[in-house]
Amino acid sequence: MFFAPDDLSKERKTALAAFLRPLGIRFRDTALLNRALTHRSYTNEDPGKNGNNERLEFLGDAVLGMVAASDLYRSFDEKAEGDLARIKSFVVSEDTLSGIAATIGLDRYLVIGKGEERSGGRAKKAILADALEALFGAYYLDSGFEKAGTLIRSLLAPEIEKVISDRHKRDYKTMLQEYTQKFHKSYPRYTLSKKTGPDHDRTFWMQCSVLDASYGPCSGKNKKESEQEAARAAFEAIVASGGMEAERLLSVKHL
């Protein structure tokens, strides 16, 4: 659906109200909410339109970080700073935020450019994660830090629980790098093996090299995703071959 940021029709206001209802929140300034859901691809196609959500995303990122850090500090007084930082990195990651955005149906209310629409922009993790952060920033401006914090906590609580109960999506690139640095004084190397598919729907194939062994190639819709899959293949192979040091890094105690 396409709506100009400065054209808050009755239909658009009704749609935005429907989006907010399951979240249990309201906006006094609906135009602010609308801007939070407006991607730069829309305004880039027509510079005469009002602003996009980039500034709100910048603000929302800071609000999110403060709420997450504060809650983790208060909830886990037995964990060291490094453990808290790793838990936080999982719960505010692009993967986690984009998943939350999809769960609350944010993708259906995004305002994006026609080119981005054709290339599947509504499903892109970066766009969804940025829009969710912009929503946090907009709600902070509209209703204050306390209410913004309540919204953020309600959405992050299940993700924190996943990490604590070891049901989260692991960052295999980070874990593999920590393993190789700590036990082998080296770094994983990633090599692009090939790219397949048309320009608007590319698949990237990456290979991961650790010491003298290579793993992959593994595929993803971008280089970051394919590197993550290659790291996963490498890490799981190391664990399976008896690399117990790597296996211990999977423990919640070593988040």
C-alpha positions in Angstrom: 0.0 0.0 0.0 1.3 3.5 -0.9 0.6 6.6 1.2 2.5 9.8 1.0 3.9 10.8 4.4 2.1 14.2 4.2 -1.2 12.8 3.0 -2.8 11.3 6.1 -6.1 10.3 4.6 -8.9 8.8 6.6 -8.0 5.4 5.2 -4.3 5.8 6.2 -5.3 7.0 9.8 -7.6 4.0 10.1 -4.8 1.6 8.9 -2.3 3.1 11.4 -4.8 2.8 14.2 -5.3 -0.9 13.3 -1.5 -1.3 13.4 -1.3 0.2 16.9 -4.3 -1.6 18.5 -2.6 -5.0 19.2 0.4 -3.1 20.7 -1.9 -1.4 23.1 -0.5 2.1 22.4 -1.8 5.4 20.8 -0.1 8.3 19.1 -1.2 11.8 19.7 0.7 12.8 16.5 -0.2 10.4 13.8 2.0 12.1 11.3 5.0 11.3 13.4 4.0 7.6 13.4 3.5 7.8 9.6 7.0 9.2 9.2 8.5 6.4 11.3 7.1 4.0 8.8 8.4 5.9 5.7 11.5 4.5 4.1 14.0 6.7 2.3 13.3 4.9 -1.0 10.0 6.6 -1.1 11.3 10.2 -0.6 14.3 9.5 -2.8 11.9 8.8 -5.7 10.2 12.1 -5.1 12.4 14.7 -3.3 9.3 17.0 -2.9 7.8 14.6 -0.3 8.3 15.1 3.5 11.1 13.3 5.4 11.7 9.7 5.9 12.4 7.7 9.1 16.2 7.9 9.2 16.4 10.5 11.9 13.8 8.7 14.0 15.7 5.5 13.6 18.8 7.2 14.9 16.9 8.3 18.0 15.1 5.0 18.4 18.3 3.1 18.4 19.5 5.2 21.4 16.3 4.7 23.3 16.3 1.0 22.6 19.9 0.6 23.7 19.2 2.5 26.9 16.1 0.5 27.8 17.8 -2.9 27.0 21.0 -2.1 28.9 19.1 -0.8 31.9 16.8 -3.8 32.1 19.6 -6.3 31.7 21.7 -4.6 34.4 18.8 -4.7 36.8 17.7 -8.3 36.0 21.0 -10.1 35.9 23.1 -8.8 38.7 25.2 -12.0 38.7 26.4 -11.6 35.1 29.6 -9.7 34.2 29.7 -6.8 31.8 30.8 -9.0 28.9 27.9 -11.4 29.4 25.4 -8.5 29.5 26.9 -7.0 26.4 26.5 -10.3 24.5 22.9 -10.8 25.6 22.2 -7.2 24.5 23.8 -7.8 21.1 21.5 -10.6 20.5 18.2 -8.9 21.6 18.9 -5.7 19.6 20.4 -7.3 16.5 19.0 -6.8 13.1 17.7 -10.4 13.0 15.8 -10.0 16.3 14.4 -6.6 15.5 13.3 -7.6 12.0 11.6 -10.7 13.4 9.7 -8.6 15.9 8.7 -6.1 13.2 7.4 -8.9 11.0 5.5 -10.5 14.0 3.7 -7.2 14.7 2.8 -6.7 11.1 4.9 -3.6 10.6 5.8 -4.6 7.0 2.2 -4.1 5.9 2.2 -0.5 6.9 5.6 0.6 5.5 5.7 3.4 2.9 8.5 2.4 0.4 9.5 3.4 -3.1 8.2 1.5 -6.1 11.7 0.1 -6.9 12.1 -1.1 -3.4 8.6 -2.6 -3.5 9.5 -4.6 -6.6 12.8 -5.9 -5.1 11.0 -7.2 -2.0 11.8 -4.4 0.3 9.0 -5.2 2.8 10.8 -8.4 3.7 14.3 -7.0 4.0 15.7 -7.3 7.5 17.5 -4.0 7.5 14.4 -2.1 6.4 12.2 -3.8 9.0 14.7 -3.4 11.8 15.3 0.3 11.0 11.6 0.9 10.9 11.0 -0.7 14.3 13.7 1.5 15.8 12.1 4.5 14.1 8.8 3.5 15.7 10.5 3.5 19.1 12.0 6.9 18.5 8.7 8.3 17.3 6.8 6.9 20.4 9.5 8.4 22.7 8.9 11.8 21.1 5.2 11.4 21.2 4.6 9.9 24.7 7.9 10.1 26.6 10.6 7.7 27.8 8.5 5.7 30.3 5.8 4.7 27.8 8.4 4.0 25.1 10.3 1.8 27.6 7.1 -0.1 28.4 6.5 -0.8 24.7 10.1 -1.9 24.1 10.1 -4.2 27.1 6.9 -5.9 26.0 8.5 -6.7 22.7 12.0 -7.6 23.9 11.0 -9.8 26.9 10.4 -12.9 24.8 13.7 -12.4 23.0 15.7 -12.1 26.3 14.0 -15.2 27.5 15.1 -17.1 24.3 18.7 -16.1 25.0 18.6 -17.1 28.6 17.0 -20.5 27.8 19.4 -20.9 24.9 16.7 -20.8 22.1 18.0 -17.7 20.3 19.5 -17.4 16.9 23.2 -17.6 17.5 25.8 -15.3 15.9 28.1 -17.9 14.5 30.5 -15.4 12.9 31.2 -13.9 16.3 31.5 -17.3 18.1 33.8 -18.7 15.4 36.0 -15.7 15.5 36.2 -15.9 19.3 37.1 -19.6 19.1 39.8 -19.2 16.5 41.3 -16.2 18.2 41.4 -17.8 21.7 42.6 -21.2 20.8 44.4 -20.8 17.5 45.5 -17.2 17.4 44.0 -16.8 13.9 40.9 -15.4 12.2 38.3 -17.0 9.9 38.5 -15.9 6.3 35.4 -15.5 4.0 35.5 -15.7 0.2 32.7 -15.0 -2.2 32.4 -18.2 -4.3 29.7 -17.1 -6.7 26.5 -15.0 -7.1 23.4 -16.4 -8.7 20.0 -14.9 -9.7 18.9 -11.6 -11.3 20.1 -8.3 -9.9 16.9 -7.7 -7.9 17.0 -11.1 -6.3 20.6 -12.1 -5.9 21.9 -15.2 -3.9 25.4 -15.0 -2.6 27.6 -18.1 -1.9 30.4 -17.7 0.7 33.1 -20.0 1.7 34.7 -19.9 5.2 38.3 -20.9 5.8 39.6 -21.8 9.3 43.3 -22.8 9.5 43.8 -25.3 6.6 40.1 -26.3 6.3 37.4 -24.8 4.2 33.6 -24.9 4.7 30.8 -24.2 2.4 30.0 -22.6 0.1 26.8 -21.5 1.9 24.1 -19.3 0.5 22.3 -16.2 1.6 20.3 -13.2 0.2 23.3 -10.9 1.0 26.9 -11.3 1.9 26.3 -10.9 5.6 23.7 -13.7 5.6 25.8 -16.0 3.5 28.9 -15.4 5.7 26.8 -16.3 8.8 25.7 -19.6 7.2 29.3 -20.4 6.2 30.4 -19.6 9.8 27.7 -21.9 11.1 28.9 -24.7 8.9 32.4 -24.3 10.1 31.5 -24.0 13.7 29.3 -27.0 13.7 31.9 -29.1 11.9 34.5 -28.1 14.5 32.2 -29.1 17.3 31.4 -32.4 15.6 35.0 -33.2 15.1 35.7 -32.8 18.8 36.5 -29.1 19.2 35.1 -29.0 22.7 36.4 -25.5 23.2 33.9 -24.4 20.5 31.1 -26.4 22.0 31.5 -24.7 25.3 31.0 -21.3 23.6 27.5 -22.5 22.9 26.6 -22.5 26.5 24.4 -19.7 27.9 27.1 -19.2 30.6 29.4 -18.1 27.8 27.1 -15.7 26.0 
